[in-house]
Amino acid sequence: MHHYIAELGERILNGGQINYQEALALEEIQGADLYFLSAYASKIREVYQGDRVDLCSIVSARTGGCKENCAFCSQSAHHETGTKEEINLDKNEILRRAKAMEAAGIHRFDIVTSGKGYKLNDPEFAILLDIFRKLKEETKLQLCACLGVIGEEEARAIKDAGVTRYNHNLETAESFFSQIVSTHSYKEREKTLMAVKKVGMEVCCGGIIGMGEAFAQRVEFAFALRNLAVDSVPLNVLNPIAGTPLENKEPLSPLEVIKTMGMFRFVLPKTNIRFAGGREVNLRSLQALGFVSGINGMLTGNYLTTKGQGISEDLAMIEDLGLRY
């Protein structure tokens, strides 16, 4: 596979693309060739994205109590996970956390809510817009929102409040989607992405690997994201939560995760690809290899219902790799 990887890598470095079948063949990579894939993915990242790691942090404004049945999610009311429904719409508390993240060197701040989504006339939506306006006034952070399914009217209101990027994950390949959620459709999620793009916000859209999908479906997913021309791709690795249908799912090996990240960089050479949840649990001592395999962004700090490695440790890892933030 050594020559095959080099052929694809050089094509991408010269401005070309690979097709679905070529990406699918990367599944056969093993042994030393895996590190060769990583080296090319790192070079592609360096050429198209530079050496700066884009850092974001999240705060949950609404946790738990979600009526959707996503099989991986601890916040679904369909699962017995012990996650309590909580609402945090305290403007001053969220502002305090945002300023702390800004002081730590974080570039983006994302407010996340559980639940399917919002309509323009929802009172809670109005409160969230007011919080975004306050953050825009008092910080220099790039603001992101993850508020579920929205339409064009809601997207425009979010943008007008100062948000530059909207996160709405497709989660997985369309061919696998029905195996992880049945209360809404893949097309419904795509419709939200189209609304976000239409009003001129950047699109952050990724998902979770390790839910039982085949490598071919990860390739399918990567090409779906390429076709949608998304701006940022957060890659989560399943961290099985007790009480969810996926609680006993066997985890991917660290090297399988690294291979998948390399494949995503080959398919999406000019897109921001970021580490998200599950990296600490699944990659363990090999976390740094993600950056050597083409990753150029990272969600740092704690996640929605699980703890992260810690901001200082993440920043040290970036510096140790000779990268900037």
Buried (B, 14 or more C-beta within 10 A) or exposed (E): BEEBBEEBBEBBBEEEBBEBEBBBBBBEBEEEBBBBBBBBBBBBBBBBBEBEBBBBBBBBBBBBBBEBBBBBBBBBBBBEBEBEEEBBBEBEEBBEBBBEBBEBEBBBBBBBBBBBBBEEEEEBBEBBBEBBBBBBEEBEBBBBBBBBBBBBEBBBBBBEBBBBBBBBBBBBBBBBBEBBBEEBEBEEBBBBBEBBBEBEBBBBBBBBBBBBBEBBBBBBBBBBBBEBEBBBBBBBBBBBBEBBBBBEBEBBEBBBBBBBBBBBBBBBBBBBBBBBBBBBEBBEEBBBBBBBBBBBBBBBBBBBBEEBBEBEEBBEBBEEBEBEB
